[in-house]
Amino acid sequence: MSDIKSKIVKENVNSPDHYNKIILSNIKHDLINPINAILGYSEIIIDISHIKKNDSLIRDIQIIHDSGNAILTHINEIFSSDSDSDDDNVGNIIHNTELQFILRTPLSTIIGLAEMAMDDVITLSDKNLRDVKESLEKIREAGKRLFNLLNDLKGYVNYSVDELMEKYKPDIYSKEASNRLFDFSPDVKVTTEPGVILVVDDEVSNLELLEKILKESNHTVFKAENASKALKMLSDNSNHIDLILLDLIMPGLNGMEFLQKLKTDSKTSHIPVIMQSALDELEAIVECIALGADDFLMKPINKVLLKAKLNSAMEKKHFRDKEIKYQNKIKQEQKKSETLLLNILPGSIARRLKDGETLIADDYKNATVLFADLSGFTAISAIMSAQDLVMLLNNVFSVFDELLMKHSLEKIKTIGDNYMLAGGIPQESDNHAISVAEMALDMLDVVPKIDTQMDKSLQIRIGINSGPVSAGVIGKKKFIYDLWGDTVNVASRMESYGINGHIHIAEATYNILKDLYKFKKCEIQEIPGKGKMQTYFLTGRL
């Protein structure tokens, strides 16, 4: 009771007229619920009877259906005519002779025909017999429940407003109900991909009716009598629920509040929601759509319209799921492309290309370049198959790549059995020469240990030089990051004019490392393009 009053105070609507309006809306909602069952189950029987050409049963059920529509029309007219009056609306409804007596004639027809039709179903097959008998029983129960509700209205005149509010626990969004149409074409497109649907409704007959209708289209149906139970089911099945059919008016957490929880939770916000209610107040419909509902259905639920709206919502979800699948696939392909790009280019250079740079060329004042050549590889390759040759090279260069990461250096390229790397690019470093020297010593140590599967060990010849270099990306379709300049040329010459199993370095690198490593001074030799040069062999660490 306090919750309801707090809602009314919050909305600043504590006038008696507003109390009456809320109570009337909820009385109407309760009256329409059994009509929903009568109309829905009669439609199910009509479908079965059409298949079996049972004219007698069709005629009786059509009368039941027409009587249900007549009751619905009377209720809508009575509540509509009193809704704008300044008198005691609740009292007018309670004492309305048309509501109390005129409705009893079609209601008696419904109950009587439902009981009589039980004798006509013995000609049907076992499965249809079971379905029809079950539906007829639901129609009879709904009719008797409506009778009881009409009788109960007589006693409401003695209730205070507070007692009526406590009885109905009305929702502030509950207003009026709508008419029902039955002249839709039955040839409605049914989704080719049945889904998993959660139906949330506090009316048991509605749950059972909707379950039966949905299972006709091979949907899997979960049922929840209130929002709390639905939330628990969603926590277990949120990844599997394809759509939610949600009643607007429920005790405790109402449909609007439940919808808000769904759409603010990242785990359930993607699930389509179709609201259903016996009340067609425009504000409530607009607010439901604004909160994220995909559609709105009026009670009593029309089976054909329900299937059409379900089909539309499921189709949208199908395309949305497909879109997400493609987006994930695109992300995976992008990740593959980025990984491939990083295998070809340094990370910082790859990022610059992705950011739109078309011409990448940089100058570095201090860098160290290393060239390494596998000696004796040519002789081995002459007697090895292409597959074995590639596997051998892959084994060697994979070991070099691991050492490269250890010393934070950059592989530039491989040409045949030649391996080129550099320190101090593209990220500048004060320790570029030391890192390359450590790499060279590790390479010299590891190569003889690599198994060639031919009882022949490999040897390596290494050349190193330090100084300024230019670096950049060349190519438009097949990119390569490369280095240019005199420093690169001299490093290449150091390797070419070196000795197997030795690290041949130029004087520029020697001057940086001379206090940290052991060296052996070489004889001055003629280097093509450079003339006479003093060079050194790096022999170890101090």
C-alpha positions, 0 to 999 in steps of 0.5 A: 500500500505504501509503495502505491501511495509513494508512486502517486505522491511522486507523480503528484496525482493524489486526487480522488479522480486519479484513484478512481481512474487507476482502480477502474483500469485495473478492474478492466484489466482483470475482466479482459484477462479471461476473455483473452483466454476464451478468444485465444483457445477458441481460435486454436480449436477453429484451426484444428477443426478446419483441418478436420472439416468438423463443421459442427464443432466449428459452428459452436466454437465460432459462436463462443468466439463471437460471444467473447468479442461481444463481451469485450465490446460491452466492457470497452463501451461501459468503461469508456462511457464512464471514464470521462464522468465527474461522478463516482466512476467506480460506483457506476461500474459496480452498479452498472446493470449492463455489466452485471446482467447483459454480459451474463447472456453471452457468458452463459452461452460460452460456458454452455457451448464449451461443455456441450462441445466436449461431446463432439470431439470424440471424432477427432484423432487422439492428438487433436482430441487431447488438444481440443478437450484441453482448450475447451476446458480452458474456455470453460474455466475462463468463463467461470472465472469471469462470472466470479469476477462480475459477482465480486464487483457487487461487494466492492461498493463496501470497500474504501478507496484504500482497500481497493488500492490494496486489492489491485495494487495498480500500476500508474501506467494502467489506463484503458483497454482496446478492442480486438479484431479477428478478421486477419488473414491466417496466411501469415508468414511464420519465421523459418527459424524457431527461437527461444521465447520467454513469456512473462505474465502473472495470469496463468491462463495467458501463459498457457495460451501463449505457450500453446500458440508459440509451440505451434510455430515450433518455438521453445517457450519459457514461462515466468509468473512474475518479473523476479522469476524472469530475471532469475531465468535470464541470468541462467539463459540470457545468451539463449533467449531470442525474444521476451513477451512481457506483460505490462501490469504485474504485481511487484516489479511491473512490466515497465520497470522490468523492461528498464532493467533489461535494457540497462543491463548489457547482458540482456539489452540485446534481447527484443521485447514485445510488450502486451497489455489490455490497456492501450494508453498512448503514453504507456506505449510511447514510454515502452518504446522509448525504453527499448521495447520493440513492439506492443500487443493489445490483449486479448492477443490475436494469434495471427497478429502475434505471429506476425509481430513475433516474426518481424522481431525475430527476423530483426534479431536474426539480421542483428545476430548475423551483423554481429557475427560478420562484425566479429569476423571482420575484427578477426580478419583485421587482427590477422591483417595487423598481425601479418603487418607487424610480422613485416613492419616494426610496430610503430611503422605499422601504426603510422601506416594505419593512421594514413601516412603514405610516405614514411622516411626517417633519418637516424644519427646513431644506429648499429647494423648487423649482417649475418650469413650462414656459411656452408649453407649453399653446399648443404642446400645442393643435396637437400630437398626444397622442403627440408631446406625451408625447414632448416632455414625456418629453424635457424631464423626462428632461433634468431628471432627469439634472440632478437626479442631478447635484445629488443632489436629490429629484424629488417629482412632475410635474403636467402641465407642472409639475416639483417637486423639493426639496433636504435631504429625505429625506436632510438636507443643509447645502447644500440651497439651493445645490444647488437654486440650481445646478439652477435655473440649469442648467434655465434654461440647458438648456430653450431648447436642447430641440428642440420640432420646431415651430420654437418654443423652450420657456421656463421659469418657476421659483420657490424657497423655503426653510424647514421642511417636512413629508414623507410617503407617502400612499396605500395602493395607489398611493403618492406621496411628497409635501411640505406646509407654508408653505414649499411654498406659498410656493415654488409662489407664487414660480413662479406670480408669476414671469416666464418665463426667470427664477428667482423666489426668496423672502427665506428662500432669498435670505438663505442664498444672497446671498453666493454668487450674483447677485440682482436685487431685485424690487418688493414685491408682494402674494402671495395668502395671504401679503400683501406680500413682498420677493422676488428674481430669481436671475440668476447665480453670483458 
